[in-house]
Amino acid sequence: MKNLLVFLALAVSFHVSGYPTALKSYLSISQESNTNTGFSFLRGHKQGNSGYALQWSMTSSASIDRYEIQCTYEDPNDEYSNWSTVGTAINNRSNIVKFTHQSVMPGFISYRVIAVLGDGRSTITSGIHSTTIE
């Protein structure tokens, strides 16, 4: 009985002390990855049956030629994940840029946006936006 009480006390203290669980570390990674130099924000929402809409804004878009939108159904924080380009958006110099991914498959999906600068070689990569599509 004494061992059971000690075990329960340890379990409760780990839970209360904020011991990093897998869910907590995932949430902190997701929140931190959306703050990146150059991108003000990256967010998205489901468009009914029309796909998944993304919106983003840059701190300065003067030197940007275009945006490449990429997604993965794998772990977005794994350096070996396969990212597929699902579309491009032209820099129209507006405050908010929008793109709708039409053919979204169900499951956990992550997006990122790559801003291609005017020289064609330099890029700025956004943070990661993840969601679950049902």
N, C-alpha and C positions, 0 to 999 in steps of 0.2 A: 504494500500500500504506500509506503514511504517513497519507493522508487517511482511509482506512478505520479505522485504529487510533485516530485522533483521534475519529472519529464514534462508535466503540464505547465509548471511554472516557467521552465525554460522555453517551451513553445510559445506561451503567451508573451514572454519578454522579448523574444525575437520578433513576433508580430507587432507588438506595440512600439518597439524601438526603431521600426522602419528598416529592418534588415532587408536589403534589396532582393526582391523576388524577381523572377523572369518578367512578369507583367510590369512591375514598376520600372525596371531598366529599359524595357521596350518603349514605354510611354515617354520616358525622359529622352531617349534617343530620337523619337519621332518629333517631339516638341523642339529640341535643339536643332534638328536638321532643317527646320523651316526658316531659320535665321541665317542668311548667307549674304556676304557682301555683294552688293549689286542688285539683289532681289529684295523688294520690300515685303512681299508675301507670295505664297502659292497656296491656293485653296480650290476645292472642287465640290460638286454636288450632282446627284443623279438627276437626269433630265427625263423622267418618266420612262417611256419606251424608246426615247431618242438617243440614249447613250449616257455618257458621263461628261459633264462640262467642267473645264478647268479655267481658272482666272489667275492672273499674276500681274505684278507691277514691278517696275525697276526703279531704282533711285535715280538713274540717268540712262536714257535709252538713245542718246544722240549718236553713238558710234556703233549701234547694233544693226546688223543687216537683216537677220531673220532669227526665228526661234525653231528649234527642233524639239518635238514632244516625244518622250520615250516612256515606255512602261515595262514592268516585269511582274510576273506572277510568282516569282521566287523571292527569297529573302533580300530586301533592298539594301541591307547593310553588308551583304556578303560580296567581296570583291570579285567573285567568280560568277555572280548572277548574270544571266543573259538579259540585256535591255534591248527592246525592239523599238525602232522609230515608228510611231503611229501617225505622224503627220508633221506639217510645218506651218508656221504662221509668219506672215510678213510683218515687219516692224512698221506700223502705221503711225508711230509717234504719239499714240494716245496714252493716257494715264494707266488704263487697264487693258490688258490683252486677253482675248478669250479664244478658246479652242474646245470643240466637242469631239470626243472620241466616240464614233458611231457604233462600231462592232465590238462591244465590251462583253467578254465572257464572264460567267459567274465565278466568284472566288475572291480571294484576297489579292488585291492589285495595288501596285505602287507606281507613282508617276514622278518624273523629274523633267525639267525644262532646261535646254541648253541654248544659251544666247550666243549666236555666232556673230563676231564682230566684223566690221567692214573689210578687214584684210583677208577674211576667209579662213584663217588658221587659228586665231585666238578665240577662246570661248570662256563663258562664265556659266557654271552649273548651279542650278537652284538647289534648294533643300528637297527633301522627299515628302510627297503627300501620299498617304496610304489610306485605303478604304476597303470595305467588303461589299461586293456586288452580289445581290441575291437573284 
